[in-house]
């Protein structure tokens, strides 16, 4: 169940920017999590909710759990995809590289 604050936030998103049902996010996860014979690294720079969607998918959490996964600005999250196992969460919300004020 969404809080009133989240309901207002999502309600303010213009219809043309919405990803109702997460279809665009699912396509991104399928494309970027694709495993083949080539060893590759992909850097994705994006927003909190997109990171949370990838992490939620990788750990097999229920669809709405992405809303509980907040990340800090500039934090690093690392996921590993391999053909012989499920996706693996290596690091989440790592801010060790950021200077402290």
Order of alpha helices (4+ residues) and beta strands (2+ residues): alpha-alpha-alpha-beta-beta
